[in-house]
């Protein structure tokens, strides 16, 4: 299909995909022309990828094929969180993350690291043995060991994850997390300096959620995050990028506040990544086709807005394909999302697959 004809075809198809359900036969016919997102995004100077389950890489050939064909960048879902990679004080387990790193190298993909500082996923030994007297040594040793192990293999790191929680009532809106309690606000500076020392060429990011909507909640979090980044930069801390997680709710709209925020971060000289994109459809009812249309429309509005800034260089979805999984910040809030990702089970092309392809193609 010629490029001009393809653009006309896609434009018509996308209009249909986000308005009415499609017959399976039409989707099957359309899938024959689907360009791998890895190829199309790369042509437009953007990386596209997935959060990866290393067990699936080793046990599911279809999963491996979809990841190899569709992604130019990978990030471990859990394999580099403390509880997995540093389960005991004197023991590291790099096996699961190495599986991803080796796969990425074999398929000429980049890899991100996630995460050095987070208020969750800390092993029991940290809570039992780490205090204000030894916390800096423990944190910097962990970062030096993990970042050092992957030096030159990981292009960017989420150094600090989810440090903002204004409801905790701390200065600057900081979360009253474990690392904050034992080190104070300087834990962010410590972590970024340690990561830069361990791997000077990696892009070091701050990563957070709740930044997407033009609501008082979203605006408050954006204000706090921007102030945090400005403070880090002013102190000479080596922070190079912001990760906007982008856990969306089906039906969400995107206002000018998000795009203005992205541009403000970009003016600080920082990269901007979409790091954990998915769409929570747990509140939707009706057929799979109706659900897919709403999810696709949500992706379309969001990606068109953020990519139009020309400041977002990476889009990563939090998973490879749909399988029911819990979403929600706490157990009591947890809900079951059914069709939240870009690809259906086993890599099936579905309406949102075409939406994402169209968003990249029109860049």
Secondary structure in CASP SS format (residue, H / E / C, confidence):
PFRMAT SS
TARGET T0000
AUTHOR 0000-0000-0000
METHOD secondary structure of the structure
MODEL  1
X C 1.00
X C 1.00
X H 1.00
X H 1.00
X H 1.00
X H 1.00
X H 1.00
X H 1.00
X H 1.00
X H 1.00
X H 1.00
X H 1.00
X H 1.00
X H 1.00
X H 1.00
X H 1.00
X H 1.00
X C 1.00
X C 1.00
X C 1.00
X C 1.00
X C 1.00
X C 1.00
X H 1.00
X H 1.00
X H 1.00
X H 1.00
X H 1.00
X H 1.00
X H 1.00
X H 1.00
X C 1.00
X C 1.00
X C 1.00
X C 1.00
X C 1.00
X H 1.00
X H 1.00
X H 1.00
X H 1.00
X H 1.00
X H 1.00
X H 1.00
X C 1.00
X C 1.00
X C 1.00
X E 1.00
X E 1.00
X E 1.00
X E 1.00
X E 1.00
X E 1.00
X C 1.00
X H 1.00
X H 1.00
X H 1.00
X H 1.00
X H 1.00
X H 1.00
X C 1.00
X H 1.00
X H 1.00
X H 1.00
X H 1.00
X H 1.00
X H 1.00
X H 1.00
X H 1.00
X H 1.00
X H 1.00
X C 1.00
X C 1.00
X E 1.00
X E 1.00
X E 1.00
X E 1.00
X C 1.00
X C 1.00
X C 1.00
X C 1.00
X C 1.00
X H 1.00
X H 1.00
X H 1.00
X H 1.00
X C 1.00
X C 1.00
X E 1.00
X C 1.00
X C 1.00
X E 1.00
X C 1.00
X C 1.00
X C 1.00
X H 1.00
X H 1.00
X H 1.00
X H 1.00
X H 1.00
X H 1.00
X H 1.00
X H 1.00
X H 1.00
X H 1.00
X H 1.00
X H 1.00
X C 1.00
X C 1.00
X C 1.00
X E 1.00
X E 1.00
X E 1.00
X E 1.00
X E 1.00
X E 1.00
X E 1.00
X E 1.00
X C 1.00
X C 1.00
X C 1.00
X C 1.00
X C 1.00
X C 1.00
X H 1.00
X H 1.00
X H 1.00
X H 1.00
X H 1.00
X H 1.00
X C 1.00
X C 1.00
X C 1.00
X C 1.00
X C 1.00
X H 1.00
X H 1.00
X H 1.00
X H 1.00
X H 1.00
X H 1.00
X H 1.00
X H 1.00
X H 1.00
X H 1.00
X H 1.00
X H 1.00
X H 1.00
X H 1.00
X H 1.00
X C 1.00
X C 1.00
X C 1.00
X C 1.00
X C 1.00
X C 1.00
X E 1.00
X E 1.00
X E 1.00
X E 1.00
X E 1.00
X E 1.00
X C 1.00
X C 1.00
X E 1.00
X C 1.00
X H 1.00
X H 1.00
X H 1.00
X C 1.00
X C 1.00
X H 1.00
X H 1.00
X H 1.00
X E 1.00
X C 1.00
X C 1.00
X C 1.00
X H 1.00
X H 1.00
X H 1.00
X H 1.00
X H 1.00
X H 1.00
X H 1.00
X H 1.00
X H 1.00
X H 1.00
X H 1.00
X H 1.00
X H 1.00
X H 1.00
X H 1.00
X H 1.00
X H 1.00
X H 1.00
X H 1.00
X H 1.00
X H 1.00
X C 1.00
X C 1.00
X C 1.00
X C 1.00
X E 1.00
X E 1.00
X E 1.00
X E 1.00
X E 1.00
X E 1.00
X C 1.00
X C 1.00
X C 1.00
X C 1.00
X C 1.00
X C 1.00
X C 1.00
X H 1.00
X H 1.00
X H 1.00
X H 1.00
X H 1.00
X H 1.00
X H 1.00
X H 1.00
X H 1.00
X H 1.00
X H 1.00
X H 1.00
X H 1.00
X H 1.00
X H 1.00
X H 1.00
X H 1.00
X H 1.00
X H 1.00
X C 1.00
X C 1.00
X C 1.00
X C 1.00
X C 1.00
X C 1.00
X E 1.00
X E 1.00
X E 1.00
X E 1.00
X C 1.00
X C 1.00
X E 1.00
X E 1.00
X E 1.00
X C 1.00
X C 1.00
X C 1.00
X C 1.00
X C 1.00
X C 1.00
X H 1.00
X H 1.00
X H 1.00
X H 1.00
X H 1.00
X H 1.00
X H 1.00
X H 1.00
X H 1.00
X H 1.00
X H 1.00
X H 1.00
X C 1.00
X C 1.00
X C 1.00
X E 1.00
X E 1.00
X E 1.00
X E 1.00
X E 1.00
X E 1.00
X E 1.00
X E 1.00
X E 1.00
X E 1.00
X C 1.00
X C 1.00
X C 1.00
X C 1.00
X C 1.00
X C 1.00
X C 1.00
X H 1.00
X H 1.00
X H 1.00
X H 1.00
X H 1.00
X H 1.00
X H 1.00
X H 1.00
X H 1.00
X H 1.00
X H 1.00
X H 1.00
X H 1.00
X H 1.00
X H 1.00
X H 1.00
X H 1.00
X H 1.00
X H 1.00
X H 1.00
X C 1.00
X C 1.00
X C 1.00
X C 1.00
X E 1.00
X E 1.00
X E 1.00
X E 1.00
X E 1.00
X E 1.00
X C 1.00
X C 1.00
X C 1.00
X C 1.00
X C 1.00
X C 1.00
X C 1.00
X E 1.00
X E 1.00
X E 1.00
X C 1.00
X C 1.00
X C 1.00
X C 1.00
X C 1.00
X C 1.00
X C 1.00
X E 1.00
X E 1.00
X E 1.00
X C 1.00
X C 1.00
X C 1.00
X C 1.00
X C 1.00
X C 1.00
X E 1.00
X H 1.00
X H 1.00
X H 1.00
X E 1.00
X C 1.00
X C 1.00
X H 1.00
X H 1.00
X H 1.00
X H 1.00
X H 1.00
X H 1.00
X H 1.00
X H 1.00
X H 1.00
X H 1.00
X H 1.00
X C 1.00
X C 1.00
END
